């Protein structure tokens, strides 16, 4: 049974929540706290799987509470449920809340959000990985990309297209802005699945405020692992995204799927960014860098998928990241997004390593045969060659 702590300073709200969620009492162990202090006392006695907090409360407000929970109990999933849309308060919560839900929130929406967190938790093979992901607020960007976006936004002639181009080529910036723009706070009517549309939706003024004042984009990322190159991860992710879009177009997939393919390609190695920049918080100091790299290779897919799922990314993206090494484990039939990213990533890796035309030798055995797509590999190779 999962344990959930709900926090709100309004007694009638807590009572209404208790009534609304009464039917879940056989599945959830619930506690209702009237302040941040009471919530922390409850967590000290028994840590929770999920905490759901209002934003504006006297004394300790929601972002301060969740910041403390992130520090003390990083494995606890942190949700904001608030009717207050004060931009400054919301921006402060970006680094400490996994998701932002707006009041009034239908009980079905709240139940679904909490249930989804538990489905995601099943992706992880250990509590240690939950702790690793729990320390993540926002992801650090490549130093060059961070400087480029700063320079761009300082120009009086800055354009949405140029800002989107810079952001869309960086793993961390893409993840951070997509998390934000698809939150309930910004109220997009339809999920936004590309950096171009995200930047256009937010506008340059909001984007500049996020970059300058709220640490949504952090520069100067460096690896905790000696000898490990984050630059290579960023380059591979971009090349995979470009190739995924090309192959999706070649296979005459829809415009929406093509857009999704680029996003999934940029994000498929996000777990490596998490591991390389945060692993110091959970790794045994005595472990060698080779051991850490081995752990990262083994677990980066589940770590990345868990993070994106907590951030509210679509299931198709989460699944593509989770199963980009073993697409046969993904749901659905046919050549889905996980399969596309797997194939393209493998082909790009092979091309990077050998500098020759890619083959299907590094793809999950039998995967393309089962789909009847083995003979497509030469066509895909030609499409990839045309990109260079």
Protein Blocks (a to p, Z undefined) as FASTA:
>chain_A
ZZdddddfbfklmmmmmmmmmmmmmmpccdddfbfklmmmmmmmoccfbdcddfbdghia
fklmmmmmmmmmmmbccddddfbfcfklmmmmmmmpfbdcdddddfklmmmmmmmmmmmm
mmpgbfklmmmmmmpmbdcddfklmmmmmmmmmpmkbcfklmmmmmmmpmklmmmmmmmm
mpmklopabdcfbfklmmmmnopmlmmmmmmmnomacghiacfbghiafklmmmmmmmmm
mmmmmmmmmnopafklmmmmmmmmmmmmmmmmmmmmmmmmmpcfkbcfklmmmmmmmmmm
mmmmmmmmmnopafklmmmmmmmmmmmlpgcedjdfklmmmmmmmmmmmmmmnopacdfk
lgcehklmmnopmmmmmmmmmmmmmmZZ
